[in-house]
């Protein structure tokens, strides 16, 4: 008996990894000599979402993880509140390595907070944080950090905001922004071994669902080769079963 398109689709979903692309589904169906229009396939996938068999992970991406990932913002609430009180109209995007410590294989001893603000405000915020006892660094280069950077539990690194960066919630960076920024900051500051970055990606993406489309879009905005992220195990396990 001929296998229907829906049966092929269900087979794909059952065998696929935690995250997969629309293009992966289409390629699998073609490999099974199953022809289906985009509109029909999108309808089928929408029905699977409605039945909670799969979930949207951004434009063109799907996940088997039902719960959406939410970063713990408690470690950064104090410093966000302090900056907002002094600069109430300033848009900031803040994250800390403490927020992802539970997703590392080796716990970090010292935590660094990163704050992205308008380029014209970087120095003012830097001076304000110094006055309030923070070990603040004003947009340090890789060369500067090799000479002078020292991580303590109140270390803050200020950076200029990135155009069209993911929207933040009350000054707290999204997990998608944090993950991309972490790759860049680790290159400059050597926060952790490079393989630990992949461990963090895998732990977070397996734990709960993120917006993969937003992740890759922001990586492109930062002029990153997204293949650097796609080579991670969590994405290699995705796609065609």
Secondary structure per residue as TSV (DSSP state, phi and psi in degrees):
chain	resnum	aa	ss	phi	psi
A	1	X	-	360.0	137.3
A	2	X	-	-69.2	134.6
A	3	X	-	-79.1	133.5
A	4	X	-	-79.4	165.5
A	5	X	H	-59.4	-41.8
A	6	X	H	-63.5	-37.5
A	7	X	H	-66.7	-40.4
A	8	X	H	-62.5	-42.2
A	9	X	H	-62.8	-45.9
A	10	X	H	-63.4	-35.1
A	11	X	H	-64.7	-42.4
A	12	X	H	-61.4	-49.4
A	13	X	H	-60.1	-40.0
A	14	X	H	-63.1	-37.8
A	15	X	H	-95.4	-15.5
A	16	X	S	-68.2	164.5
A	17	X	-	-75.5	-171.4
A	18	X	S	-65.7	-27.7
A	19	X	E	-132.3	140.2
A	20	X	E	-152.3	160.5
A	21	X	E	-99.1	157.5
A	22	X	H	-56.5	-41.4
A	23	X	H	-61.5	-32.2
A	24	X	H	-66.9	-41.7
A	25	X	H	-62.4	-47.7
A	26	X	H	-60.9	-43.8
A	27	X	H	-64.0	-38.6
A	28	X	H	-64.6	-44.3
A	29	X	H	-62.7	-39.7
A	30	X	H	-63.4	-40.2
A	31	X	H	-64.7	-21.2
A	32	X	T	-96.7	13.7
A	33	X	T	57.0	36.7
A	34	X	-	-110.6	117.1
A	35	X	-	-95.5	131.2
A	36	X	-	-150.3	138.8
A	37	X	-	-73.4	158.5
A	38	X	H	-60.7	-40.8
A	39	X	H	-64.1	-40.0
A	40	X	H	-68.6	-43.7
A	41	X	H	-64.1	-40.4
A	42	X	H	-63.2	-35.9
A	43	X	H	-65.0	-44.5
A	44	X	H	-60.5	-44.2
A	45	X	H	-67.1	-36.9
A	46	X	H	-62.6	-37.0
A	47	X	H	-67.2	-38.1
A	48	X	H	-65.6	-36.0
A	49	X	H	-66.1	-43.2
A	50	X	H	-61.7	-33.8
A	51	X	T	-83.9	-1.4
A	52	X	T	62.4	32.6
A	53	X	S	-84.7	-31.1
A	54	X	S	-139.2	169.3
A	55	X	E	-140.4	150.7
A	56	X	E	-68.8	134.4
A	57	X	-	-121.3	34.1
A	58	X	S	103.9	174.6
A	59	X	T	-58.2	117.9
A	60	X	T	79.5	5.9
A	61	X	E	-126.1	147.5
A	62	X	E	-134.2	159.4
A	63	X	E	-143.4	156.3
A	64	X	S	-91.6	-5.8
A	65	X	-	-81.4	120.4
A	66	X	-	-76.7	-45.0
A	67	X	S	-82.0	132.2
A	68	X	B	-80.0	136.1
A	69	X	-	-69.3	136.2
A	70	X	-	-128.9	121.5
A	71	X	-	-70.4	144.9
A	72	X	-	-75.7	114.5
A	73	X	-	-93.9	-1.3
A	74	X	H	-55.5	-41.3
A	75	X	H	-63.3	-17.5
A	76	X	H	-115.1	-0.4
A	77	X	H	-62.7	-39.8
A	78	X	H	-62.9	-49.0
A	79	X	H	-71.6	-33.5
A	80	X	H	-63.5	-45.7
A	81	X	H	-61.3	-39.8
A	82	X	H	-63.0	-45.7
A	83	X	H	-68.7	-41.3
A	84	X	H	-63.9	-33.3
A	85	X	H	-67.6	-38.4
A	86	X	H	-82.5	-38.1
A	87	X	S	-125.8	73.2
A	88	X	T	-62.0	-25.4
A	89	X	T	-96.9	-3.0
A	90	X	-	-81.2	128.5
A	91	X	-	-83.9	127.9
A	92	X	-	-129.2	157.6
A	93	X	E	-133.1	115.5
A	94	X	E	-125.7	137.9
A	95	X	E	-149.1	161.9
A	96	X	E	-136.5	148.8
A	97	X	G	-64.1	-20.7
A	98	X	G	-63.8	-28.3
A	99	X	G	-67.4	-21.5
A	100	X	G	-115.4	9.7
A	101	X	G	-60.0	-34.7
A	102	X	G	-73.5	-9.0
A	103	X	G	-104.0	5.1
A	104	X	S	-93.4	154.5
A	105	X	S	-75.7	-33.9
A	106	X	S	-121.1	115.3
A	107	X	-	-59.5	138.4
A	108	X	-	-80.3	133.6
A	109	X	S	-77.4	-37.9
A	110	X	S	-121.0	142.7
A	111	X	-	-112.3	146.4
A	112	X	E	-119.8	133.9
A	113	X	E	-102.0	134.5
A	114	X	E	-113.9	132.3
A	115	X	E	-128.6	123.7
A	116	X	E	-106.2	122.9
A	117	X	E	-135.5	170.7
A	118	X	-	-54.1	139.7
A	119	X	G	-55.6	-33.3
A	120	X	G	-73.4	-14.2
A	121	X	G	-102.7	-6.4
A	122	X	H	-55.5	-50.2
A	123	X	H	-65.8	-40.1
A	124	X	H	-63.3	-44.0
A	125	X	H	-67.4	-38.9
A	126	X	H	-57.9	-49.3
A	127	X	H	-64.3	-38.6
A	128	X	H	-62.6	-43.4
A	129	X	H	-68.2	-37.5
A	130	X	H	-59.9	-43.2
A	131	X	H	-64.3	-23.2
A	132	X	T	-101.6	18.7
A	133	X	T	87.7	8.1
A	134	X	-	-87.4	146.9
A	135	X	E	-85.1	78.9
A	136	X	E	-94.3	142.8
A	137	X	E	-123.7	130.3
A	138	X	E	-91.6	93.4
A	139	X	S	46.1	56.3
A	140	X	-	-69.1	141.4
A	141	X	-	-82.7	169.0
A	142	X	H	-60.8	-40.7
A	143	X	H	-64.8	-41.4
A	144	X	H	-66.0	-40.3
A	145	X	H	-67.3	-33.3
A	146	X	H	-63.7	-28.4
A	147	X	H	-92.9	-40.4
A	148	X	H	-121.5	-14.5
A	149	X	-	-71.9	134.4
A	150	X	-	-141.4	121.2
A	151	X	-	-88.0	126.0
A	152	X	-	-126.9	177.3
A	153	X	T	-73.2	-5.8
A	154	X	T	-120.5	30.1
A	155	X	E	-80.2	132.3
A	156	X	E	-127.6	135.2
A	157	X	E	-115.3	123.3
A	158	X	E	-99.3	134.8
A	159	X	E	-132.4	157.2
A	160	X	E	-73.9	141.1
A	161	X	-	-59.2	150.3
A	162	X	-	-96.9	132.8
A	163	X	T	-57.4	135.2
A	164	X	T	57.6	35.9
A	165	X	-	-71.2	155.9
A	166	X	-	-54.3	146.1
A	167	X	-	-63.8	145.5
A	168	X	-	-110.6	160.1
A	169	X	B	-105.1	105.0
A	170	X	T	53.2	39.7
A	171	X	T	92.6	-10.7
A	172	X	B	-91.3	130.7
A	173	X	-	-67.4	150.6
A	174	X	-	-74.9	162.0
A	175	X	H	-64.9	-33.4
A	176	X	H	-64.1	-42.3
A	177	X	H	-66.6	-44.3
A	178	X	H	-56.4	-46.4
A	179	X	H	-63.0	-42.1
A	180	X	H	-69.5	-46.2
A	181	X	H	-58.6	-37.9
A	182	X	H	-58.3	-40.2
A	183	X	H	-61.1	-46.6
A	184	X	H	-65.7	-46.1
A	185	X	H	-67.3	-32.9
A	186	X	H	-66.8	-31.9
A	187	X	H	-64.2	-35.7
A	188	X	H	-87.0	-38.4
A	189	X	H	-107.3	-10.4
A	190	X	-	52.5	55.6
A	191	X	-	-68.1	-35.9
A	192	X	S	-156.7	164.2
A	193	X	-	-60.0	149.0
A	194	X	H	-60.8	-36.3
A	195	X	H	-67.6	-19.9
A	196	X	H	-68.9	-31.4
A	197	X	H	-59.4	-46.3
A	198	X	H	-63.6	-38.7
A	199	X	H	-59.9	-40.6
A	200	X	H	-65.7	-47.0
A	201	X	H	-54.5	-50.7
A	202	X	H	-63.3	-44.2
A	203	X	H	-63.0	-43.6
A	204	X	H	-69.2	-47.0
A	205	X	H	-68.4	-27.6
A	206	X	H	-81.2	-26.9
A	207	X	H	-73.2	-50.5
A	208	X	S	-150.5	175.2
A	209	X	B	-88.8	135.7
A	210	X	-	-116.9	171.9
A	211	X	-	-91.4	98.0
A	212	X	H	-66.6	-35.9
A	213	X	H	-60.8	-44.8
A	214	X	H	-63.2	-40.7
A	215	X	H	-57.0	-51.0
A	216	X	H	-72.2	-34.6
A	217	X	H	-63.2	-42.4
A	218	X	H	-69.1	-37.7
A	219	X	H	-60.2	-39.2
A	220	X	H	-67.0	-38.8
A	221	X	H	-60.5	-32.3
A	222	X	T	-89.1	11.3
A	223	X	T	58.5	38.3
A	224	X	-	-92.2	145.3
A	225	X	-	-75.4	107.9
A	226	X	T	-66.2	-15.1
A	227	X	H	-63.0	-23.7
A	228	X	H	-62.7	-32.3
A	229	X	H	-88.5	-40.5
A	230	X	H	-63.5	-20.0
A	231	X	T	-76.5	-11.5
A	232	X	S	-61.4	149.6
A	233	X	H	-55.8	-38.2
A	234	X	H	-59.7	-29.7
A	235	X	H	-92.0	-27.8
A	236	X	H	-67.5	-26.4
A	237	X	T	-81.1	-7.5
A	238	X	S	-89.1	176.5
A	239	X	S	90.7	-150.7
A	240	X	-	-62.7	127.5
A	241	X	-	-73.3	360.0
